[in-house]
Every structure is written in C-alpha cells, then in structure tokens.
Amino acid sequence: MRKASETPTSTSSFVKSEEKSEKKPPSRLAVDDTKPVLQDPILRSDPMETEEAVLRLPSFPVMRPSKS
C-alpha cells in the first residue's frame, strides 16, 4: 500500500506540462502616463508683464511690534 503523499505520475511529464501552460503573452511597451514637469508660470510669461504685475502690487501695511 502507498502513502498518500506519494504521486504515481513521473516528475518529468509534470514539468513538461507546466512549461506549456506557463507561456507568457508577448511583451509590449506601456503607455507613458507621466505628467509634464511643473513650471513656474511667472518664468514662462513675458518678463515685461511680470515686472508690471509686481509694480502694481498694493503696499503692505507696516507691522510694528506692540508694546505688551
């Protein structure tokens, strides 16, 4: 009588059948889903427009330290 862990099939036929079933599909290139590098909008714009926009900024209030 045989033990339950013993297999009656030969290992060489098992390896051959496994090789046939593990055929991989041909590889293909993945679609590039990366985003473009972020750029500073001020650096991309016209330098004269940037300078004019900076010159139009409102004046900021002067914050003096309070005497506590």
C-alpha positions in Angstrom: 0.0 0.0 0.0 1.3 3.5 -0.9 1.4 6.6 1.3 -1.0 9.4 0.5 1.9 11.9 -0.2 3.4 9.7 -3.0 2.4 10.6 -6.5 2.1 7.9 -9.2 3.0 10.3 -12.1 6.6 11.0 -13.2 8.0 14.4 -12.4 9.4 14.9 -16.0 5.9 14.7 -17.5 4.6 17.1 -14.9 7.4 19.7 -15.6 6.7 19.5 -19.4 3.0 20.1 -18.9 3.8 23.0 -16.6 6.1 24.6 -19.2 3.4 24.5 -21.8 0.8 26.1 -19.6 3.1 29.0 -18.5 3.6 30.6 -21.9 3.6 34.3 -21.4 2.0 36.7 -23.9 4.4 38.9 -25.9 5.6 41.9 -24.1 4.5 45.4 -25.2 5.5 48.9 -24.2 3.5 50.6 -21.5 1.7 53.9 -22.3 3.5 56.8 -20.8 1.2 58.2 -18.1 3.7 60.6 -16.5 2.7 64.2 -16.1 4.9 67.0 -17.5 7.3 68.7 -15.1 5.6 71.6 -13.4 6.9 75.0 -14.3 6.6 78.4 -12.6 4.0 80.4 -14.5 6.0 83.6 -13.9 9.1 82.2 -15.5 7.1 81.2 -18.6 5.5 84.5 -19.1 6.8 87.7 -20.7 9.3 89.5 -18.4 7.8 92.9 -19.0 4.3 91.7 -18.0 5.8 90.1 -14.8 7.5 93.3 -13.9 4.4 95.3 -14.4 2.4 92.9 -12.3 4.9 93.2 -9.5 4.9 97.0 -9.7 1.1 97.0 -9.4 1.1 95.2 -6.1 -0.7 97.1 -3.3 1.5 98.4 -0.5 1.6 96.2 2.5 0.9 97.7 6.0 3.9 98.1 8.2 3.5 95.9 11.3 5.2 97.4 14.3 5.8 95.3 17.4 3.2 96.1 20.0 4.3 97.1 23.5 3.0 94.4 25.8 
